[in-house]
């Protein structure tokens, strides 16, 4: 008898890159040296002060459920971080600790989206955003964006695409896969446009801290009623600890806490206690050196790929990705990625994972490998282009 699963589950697409990753792992197991430029995970292990804090928490028995909002000490530490980094006074009561940035997105989606309603999202963008909306029986209205708007939504695009079922917009700064940043004025413009439609502005600030030559403004500098998603995974390097946070207007906190209690009870307690060390000066010094290293990697890979013929129309200012047009080489992105994996053992991500607009001739490179590995990858890609038959 055939299994009958939900339409919701069937509608959520898998990551196309996972098929490539599975093949990359097969090649690696067979003894091949695969250079992984496909995964959005820092290659650094968690900084030692954080590890030590986590070990101390385990030794002290910090293994029980916490309050759904998270431990008060961590919410206060995050509040202090906003004061130090952005000059903002964010009441700790407005901060909810979540299981990864995904937990924050789940809460915001469940709170703000009724069945049949939607948010406006930039296309290309992080795919899980639209899938979370589908999970709560809402939808994503993908808005095609290109280099002319630096792959970001604008007030004009909000006005043109807003309809009777729109209830908000989700933007990311810095963005995945393009690495572009919204300025303070651009965030203010989006806030004004969305308020004119009586909608909600949700901003993914997960890559804050990983910027090069500039600092990213927080939307909370211009709109105290915006919802902010953040994570300890990227700048703080705690991917496997599964910890994030959500900053919400005070009026929404009670409803969000109720959702958190029901959806996941609390974020991991050991990770919360470990994260207290994230804000210590010694830890920040380590993280800032890692940021500088990512900047050096970007400054190598960006021109190197350009010289090979990849089209990168907008210089990324943050995150650790390059979103490249492969039109010059012909063929489709998935076949292109498959070719380089099979022939040169370099894994990259096809644009299909990030939306629909011109996705078939874009790929994403993650510069989450050391400079020598990136140099080796460029040499292999140069060689592989000679054998590519698009």
BELURQUI-V157074 format. One line per field, one symbol per residue. psi: psi as a letter, one per 20 degrees, with the letter a starting at -180 (. if undefined). A space follows every 50 residues. Layout:
psi=???
//
This chain:
psi=ppqorqhgghipqrphihhhgghghghghjjqopookhplpqiqrpqghg ghhgghgghjkmjrqrqhirqhhhhhggghghgghikqnophhippprnr hhhghgggghgiorpirrqpqqoqrphhghhhghhjjbrpopopqahhjk kqqrhghghhipaijpiaqprpoqqpjhjqqprghhghggggghhhjkaq pppokhjqhmqoirqpqqhihioijqppprqjhfgiklgiimparppqqh higgghhggghhhjfrrpgghghhihihjqhhghgghhhhghghghgghg hghghghijponhpppiablqpoppjhhirrqgghghhghghhilpprpq ihijbhokhikqqpppmkrrghhhggggggggghhhipn.
//
